[in-house]
Amino acid sequence: MTSPRATPVTTLRPAPTPALGPARAATALRRLPATGPAVADPQALVELTDLVSRGGVLALTGAGMSTDSGIPDYRGPDGKRRVTPMTIEEFRSGSPGRQRYWSRAYVGWSRFRAAAPNAGHRALARLEQAGLLEGVITQNVDGLHQSAGSRAVRELHGTLTRVVCLACGARVDRDRLQAALTRLNPGFADAAQGMGTIRPDGDVELAPELVEQFRIARCEDCGSDMLKPDVVYFGESVPRPLVQECFEAVEEASGLVVFGSSLAVMSGLRFVRRAAALGRPVAIVTRGPSRGDDLCTVRVDAELGQVLPQLADDLTGPSTAD
């Protein structure tokens, strides 16, 4: 039961879109709030709009893309980690580690699954449909880009919607596993009701005594309990073929735009470095500092929920959905 890590890439290539002139961009900018932290540099927004209007750009998205959907990020605007995720070593260390993960993930799944695409996700989908965006490389594992309508999505860190057996390699849909966990743990969700808040990985904090009561499921193919969400854990590496596919996308793109990532880990930063080395323009739109700030040609410190919908409105026309 195998499943590709990235959705098929479909490139739309309409007639070239003329670059947005400074006068038009400046007029559009007047619709943004004139004060507050949402807009750090109006001129940078003009340059961002001009870059995307040329078409052929590639987006790289991080956790900040999904915070407006209710999924928290690992780091705040100051770049400091607020959540310590489980490592692959902890997960592999024995059944107690997997019991801890799956008990918390079981309780958090319904909340995580209920998250819906926000205005930023929908804006990127509109830009792709208009032929201005070549695709998305995402570090997120929530599937919200696809739910919003994006088609050319490469999931760099995998997806929580699938589960893989580390013993035999079989893959199964996450909802199927959820049903199995419910059968094994009747009443557990009720006992954990109201505990904790959702974390970036879709799990919640639970009392240790509750975790100890949880029964974990086994692989339907081989019987092992080494079932893991089909994501790249801390301590694992992104599969080389996927990394190479992303590098090729960067090389073919006219520019790279980063949305909602501090680029704190190399898995995303390497694509910024490659684009800069090729002389491609790089724009970074995120709150607070990023590790790619010395490599970018356009830097916008602003809320994605304001910047992205306006960007899509200016380049594709107003949306009735937002």
N, C-alpha and C positions, 0 to 999 in steps of 0.2 A: 504493500500500500504506500506508494510513493506519491509525492506532490511537489511540484516545482516551487522554488523559493521566490520567484518573481513572476508577476503576471506578464503575459505576452506584450511585447512592446509594439504599439501601433503608432506610427509617426504621421501626423497630419501636416501636409505642406501646401497651404493655399498660396495665392499670390503674395509676394513679400509685402509686409506692412510698413508703410513709411515711418521713419523715426518721429517720435513726438517732439514737436518744436518747443523751445523754452517758454514761449508765451502761453501755449495751451497747457503745458504742465504747470506753470505758475498759477494759471487760473484755476486748475483743478485743486491745487494745494490750498487754496483759500477756503475750501470746504472742511479742512482739518481744523481741530481745535487750535487756537492760537497760543494757548498757554498749557502748562502742565508737562509731565514727563513723556507723554505719548509721542511728541514730535521733537526730536533733539536737534535736527538740522534740516530745515525746509529745502535747502539747495541739494542735500543728499537725496531727498525724495524726488526731486526733479531728475536727478541723474539716474536713480533707480527706474523711474518710469520710462525714461529714454532708452535705457539698456534693454528692458523687457520688450519695449515696442518694436525693437529691431527683429525680434523672433529668434528662434533657434536656441533659446536658453534652457538650461537644466536646473532643476531645483533640488536642493539638499535640505531635508527637514529633520528637526530634532524634537525633543520632548515639549518645548515651548509651543509647538504647533497644536498640541492637544489639551493644553491647560484650560482653554475656554470650553472644552467639552467635559470638564470635570475630572480629568486625569492629571494628577500632579506630576511635576518633573522632579528629577533627582537633585537638581541644583537651583538655587534662587538666583536673582539678578546679580548677586555678589559673586557668583561662581562657586560658592561653597556647597559641598554635598550635604543634603538634608536627610537622605535616606541611604542606608547601607544595604545593598542588595545581596542576596545569597550568591555565593561563588559556586562554580562547577565542582570544586573540591569538596565543599560542604554537601552538595547534592549527592555526589558519588560516595561519600564517606560511609553510608550505611542507611538502613531503613529509617532510623529516627530522623535523619535530615530530610528525607523524602516525605515522611509523615508530617513534619513541621511545615514543609512547603505546601503540600496538597491540602492540608486542613485549612490553612489560611487562604489558599487560592480557591478552594471550594466555596468558602463563605463569600469571598470577594467577587466571584465570577458573575453573579447576576447583576451586580452594580456596574462592573466593568463592561459587561455585554450591553448594558442599557445606554452607554455613552453614545452620543450621536455626533456626526460631523458638525463642526462649527463654521462660521462665515469664512474663516481663513481656508479651510479645506475646500469649501465650495468655490472660493475664488480661484484657487489653483486649478481646479477641474475646469472652470470656465476658460482660463488662460490656455490650457491644453486643448480644449475643444476649438478654440479660436486659432490654433496653430502657432501660438506664440511660445508655448512651453513644450519642449521635446519630451519631457517626462520628469519623474520624481525618484530620487534616491532617498529613502526614509530610514532613519534610525529607530523609528517607532514600531511597535509590535501590535498596535491596536486595530489595524485594518480600516481606519477611518478615511484614508485617502480614497480607497476603492469604494467605500460606502457613499462618498460624496460624488463619485462619478469619474475619478481619475482612472485612466486605463494603463498608462505606461508607468507602472510602479515597481520599483526594485526594493524589496524588503531586506535591507542590509543585515538586520538583526533577527530576521525570521518573523514568526507570527504566533500569537497566543491562541489562535483559532485551531491550531493543530497540536497533536501530541506525538512524540516519537519514542520508541522503545530503544534504549541504549544497548540492550542486549542483542536484539535481532534486526533493528532498523525499521520495523513496521511502524506505519503512521496511521493515526485515527483522528477523526474529528473531535474537537474539544467538547462539543455538546454531547457527543456519545459517551465520552468519559464522565462528564458531569452526571449523566443519568445513572451510570454504574456506581459512582460515588454516593449518590442519593440512596440507591438500594442498599449499599453497604453501611450507611450511616443514617438510619431513620431518626428524625428528630434533632439531628445535629445542627441544622440551619436555625431551627427555632431556639436552641440553647445558646447559639452564638449571636442571636439577633441584637443589633445595636452596638456590638463590639467593634471598636476601632474605626478607622477611616481608610478609604481606598488608597493604595500605594501605587507608584508608577508601574509595577509589575502585575497589578490587578489583584493583589492579595491584601489581607488586613491583619493587624496584630490581634492575637488571641491569647487568652490565659493559658499558661503551660499545662495546667491540669485538664483543660479541654482538649488541647492538642493530643495529649496522651491517650485519649479515648478514640481518636480517629482511626478508621481502618482504610488503608490505601488499596487501590485497585491493582490488578495485575494485567499484563499484556495478554490479549486474546489469542495471540499467535504462539507465544513461547512460554507464558506463565511467569515471566520475570516481573518484579515490582519496580524495575528501573525505567518507569515511564516519566518522561520529562517534557515540558512544553517545548514546542519546536522553535526555540529562540536561542540566540547566542548568549550564554551566561557570561558573567564576569569571569575571566580566566580562560575562556574559549576564544577561538579565532573564527572570523568570518570565512566561509569556504572560499578557496582561491578562485574557482571559476566565476563566482559571483563578484568578487573583488575585481577581477580582470574585466568582466562585463561592464562594471561601473566605471572603470578607468577608460574603457573605449567610449562610453557615453560622454564622459567629460571631454575627451579628445575631439569628438565629433560636434560638440555643442559650441555655440558662438560665445557663451559665457556661462558662469555658474552663480546662482543666487542661493544663499543660505538663509533659511527661515527657522528661527526658534531653536538655535543650537549654540552653545558656548564653545563647541568643538574641543571639549576637554579631553576627549579620548581620540586616539589616532585613527580609529575606524572611519571617522568623518573628516578629520583634519587632512588626511593624506590626499583627498580629492581636491581640497582647496589648494594644497601645495602643488598638485599636478597642474591644475588650471592656471595658477600663477606662473609656473615654470614655462608653460606653453604660451604665455602672453595673453591669455584670455582674461577679460574683465571679470572680477569677482565682487559681488555685492553681499554684504552680511546684514541681515535684519534680525536683531534680537535685543532683548533688554540686558544691560550690563555688558561687561567686557567679554571678549572671546579670544581664543588662542590664535585665531586667524586675522586679527585686526591689523597686523603689520603686513599682511599679504593682500588685503582687499583694496579695490579701487573706489568702492562706494560703501559707506558705513552708515546705517540707520539704527539708532537706539530708540525703538518705539514699539508700541503694542501691535502685534500682528493682527488683532481683531479690528484695528482701524486702518492699518496700512494696506493689507491685502484686499479687502473688499473695495477700497477706493481705487487701488491699482487696477483691479479687474473692471470696475465701472468705467474708468477712464479709457481703457483700451478695448473693451468689448461692448460697452453700453451698460446702462443701469440694469441691475437684476431685480426682479420682483420677489425673489426668494428671501432676500435679506432686507 
